[in-house]
Amino acid sequence: MTVTAGEFDVDSAIGGEERDTTIAGRSPGQIARSRFRRDKVSMVCLAILVFFILLAIAAPILNAVGVIDPDSGHPDLVQGIGSMPTGHLGGVSSDHWLGVEPQTGRDLLSRVVVGLTSSFIIAASATFIAIFIGTVVGIISGFSGGWVDTGLGRFMDLVLAFPQLLMLLALSQPLKDRLTAMGVPDGNTVDFAYVIIVLGFFGWPYFARIIRGQVLSLREREFVEAARSLGAKGPRIWFTELLPNIWAPILVYMSLILPQYIAAEATLSFLGVGIRPPTPTLGSLLTDSVNYLLVDPMFFWAPGGLLVIIVLAFNLVGDGLRDALDPKSDRH
């Protein structure tokens, strides 16, 4: 038997034939991927999310080539009191798979697909801002200690003390006016910027505290002490030694906060401070459908059901990632 680093070879004669069996070691990343792939529920949810993300990315292209048409109305498909869709289930047909909107007659499937793109843009951008700020602040706070840690900790407490929903409503018009004065085009652009900035700003302190706790447990490890002894300074240690060792909580938190922001965008649109018409989002579609819940339930359940599916899929994928990255988990 010959033993080498990371593997060992076994040479044996079985039945007159010589066999060479190599057993190779696996990295923590390979082990985590293997554990995640064994979670069937998480894999199915991941496939669902990949489909919807690709659909959201392709929506502008599909709109440009005419495959979907979220803006053209079909007056011939609505009639009667309130201009309700004709036919069953809100006008469901081979041309309109989810029916049409009341009053306007616009294709509901096209509106939902384009709304999915808008919601994903907002959620992904706000998630990136929250994770970026939270990671930087958490690393600096946990590694520096002393008055730096105390000061950043108190600032996090201050941000968390603000009632988020109330601040979102109160800051809506003043912040939009400020963004417009800074050169951000008025209309949908400033609406997108406002929602992304506010969600990202109020979301980073939670993640910063998670990263700070991870860094506190890592800063006294041997590899950090070795980097210090070789003359590495703060920024180099932060981003070359500590950051690669905290990617697991970053992935898990990202999978959990992104669906929260999708739901938050829907809430803001429902309250009238989100994205203004005519640009559709899942939230604005839900807002428009509330008055038709009993007479045209498809108008409500198309965006509402999609929102539930996406949020649930993200949460289940997040649970699967957490279990796959946790060596103490007994689910696999």
Secondary structure, DSSP 8 states (H G I E B T S, - for coil): -EEETTEEEEEEEETTEEEEEEEE---HHHHHHHHHHT-HHHHHHHHHHHHHHHHHHHHHHHHHTTS--SS---GGGEETTTTEE-SGGGT--SS-TT-B-TTT--BHHHHHHHHHHHHHHHHHHHHHHHHHHHHHHHHHHHHH-HHHHHHHHHHHHHHHHS-HHHHHHHTHHHHHHHHHHTT--TTHHHHHHHHHHHHHHHHHHHHHHHHHHHHHHHTTSHHHHHHHHTT--HHHIIIIIIGGGSHHHHHHHHHHHHHHHHHHHHHHHHHT-S--TTS--HHHHHHHHGGGTTT-HHHHHHHHHHHHHHHHHHHHHHHHHHHHH-TT----
